[in-house]
């Protein structure tokens, strides 16, 4: 069982709150990394979806804050990455991380590893475009 900082007895409220915030950041990155690929992404084999692309880079890229964040919640980054990628490692019961999510994350990671310098095209939102 993973000893999350935020679940330790006697932890001060500030440390507990900070650990919960960082855990939420990691959870959001995992959620974004598991967004099912679009047809265009499957065709090009690139993470065109900016949220998914940035999440994969955060979770697996060198020099990101992920390792520091993982340490802050009490889990080594390598152990967390292994748990996300390896179907033989069981996550906490009740975790909302399915085999489909794992396969999607593995696929997106493979695409990123094949071309780590790829930058997704910038998509203008209506409020950014000029009329």
C-alpha positions in Angstrom: 0.0 0.0 0.0 1.2 3.5 -0.8 1.8 5.8 2.1 0.4 9.0 0.8 1.5 12.0 2.8 -2.0 13.4 3.1 -3.2 10.2 4.8 -0.6 10.1 7.6 -1.8 10.5 11.1 -0.7 13.7 12.9 0.2 15.6 9.7 -0.2 19.3 9.9 -3.0 20.9 8.0 -0.8 22.9 5.7 1.3 19.9 4.6 -1.9 17.8 4.2 -3.5 20.5 2.0 -0.4 21.0 -0.1 -0.2 17.2 -0.7 -3.9 17.0 -1.7 -3.4 19.9 -4.1 -0.4 18.2 -5.7 -2.3 14.9 -5.9 -5.1 16.7 -7.7 -2.6 18.1 -10.2 -1.2 14.6 -10.9 -4.8 13.2 -11.2 -5.7 15.8 -13.7 -2.6 15.1 -15.8 -3.5 11.4 -15.8 -7.1 12.2 -16.8 -5.8 14.3 -19.7 -3.3 11.7 -20.8 -6.1 9.2 -21.0 -8.3 11.2 -23.4 -9.1 8.8 -26.2 -7.2 9.7 -29.4 -9.1 11.4 -32.3 -9.1 10.0 -35.8 -6.6 12.6 -36.8 -4.3 11.6 -33.9 -4.6 7.9 -34.9 -3.8 8.8 -38.5 -0.7 11.0 -37.7 0.4 9.1 -34.6 0.9 12.3 -32.7 -0.7 13.7 -29.6 -2.5 16.6 -31.4 -4.8 17.2 -28.4 -2.8 19.8 -26.4 -4.1 18.7 -23.0 -3.1 15.1 -23.7 0.3 16.1 -25.2 1.2 18.4 -22.2 0.0 15.7 -19.7 2.2 13.1 -21.3 5.2 15.4 -21.3 4.5 16.3 -17.6 4.2 12.7 -16.6 7.1 11.2 -18.6 9.3 14.0 -19.8 12.7 15.0 -18.4 12.9 18.1 -16.3 9.3 18.4 -15.4 7.9 18.9 -12.0 6.3 15.5 -11.9 9.1 13.8 -9.9 9.0 16.6 -7.4 5.2 16.4 -7.1 5.2 12.6 -6.7 7.8 12.9 -4.0 5.7 15.6 -2.3 2.8 13.2 -2.0 5.0 10.3 -0.8 5.4 8.2 -3.9 8.6 7.8 -6.0 7.9 9.1 -9.5 9.3 5.8 -11.1 6.9 3.8 -9.0 3.9 5.9 -10.0 4.9 5.8 -13.7 5.2 2.0 -13.4 1.8 1.7 -11.8 0.3 3.7 -14.7 1.9 1.7 -17.4 2.0 -1.9 -16.1 -1.2 -3.8 -15.9 0.4 -6.2 -13.4 0.6 -3.5 -10.8 -2.7 -3.0 -9.1 -3.8 0.4 -8.2 -5.9 1.2 -5.1 -9.2 -0.5 -5.2 -11.9 1.9 -6.4 -9.4 3.9 -8.5 -11.0 5.2 -11.6 -8.3 4.0 -13.9 -9.4 1.4 -16.3 -7.5 -0.9 -18.7 -8.7 1.3 -21.5 -7.2 4.3 -19.8 -3.9 2.4 -19.4 -3.8 1.4 -23.0 -4.6 4.9 -24.1 -1.8 6.3 -21.9 0.6 3.7 -23.2 -0.3 4.6 -26.8 0.1 8.3 -26.2 3.4 7.8 -24.5 4.6 5.7 -27.4 3.7 8.4 -29.9 5.5 11.0 -27.7 8.6 8.8 -27.4 8.7 8.3 -31.2 8.8 12.1 -31.7 9.5 13.9 -28.4 10.1 17.2 -30.1 6.6 17.3 -31.7 4.6 20.4 -30.8 0.8 20.2 -31.4 -0.6 22.8 -33.7 -2.1 25.8 -31.8 -5.8 25.9 -32.1 -7.3 29.4 -31.7 -10.4 29.7 -29.5 -13.1 32.1 -30.6 -12.1 34.7 -28.0 -8.5 34.6 -29.3 -9.3 35.1 -33.0 -9.7 38.5 -34.5 -12.8 39.5 -36.2 
